């Protein structure tokens, strides 16, 4: 079990529900987009945390990319609303690229584990 992934899953799930609730009470599309990202990735991080073993280092890197990506992407969208500016230039695209890399890493790790059997 990888506790950091479980913590990230819990935080992403909570953030997803909170932003979905905020989206229901505002006309800000950033809340809906952030909620979608948080809620879509929380189960993936939960699964990575619950199934982790010491032999799955590539999956750990993929999970790290997913966790960082969803945090940067979602928090950038929320920062635009609450603070009126981005976290940093190109934050949302950086977060998106990290999430894409994380998903590709999960696929690559699965292929590598299958070949090693």
Secondary structure, DSSP 8 states (H G I E B T S, - for coil): --HHHHHHHHHHHHHHHHHHHHHHHS--HHHHHHHHHHHHHHHHHHHHHHH--TT-HHHHHHHHHHHHHHHHHHHHHHHHHHTSS-SSTTHHHHHHHHHHHHHHHHHHHHHHHHHH-
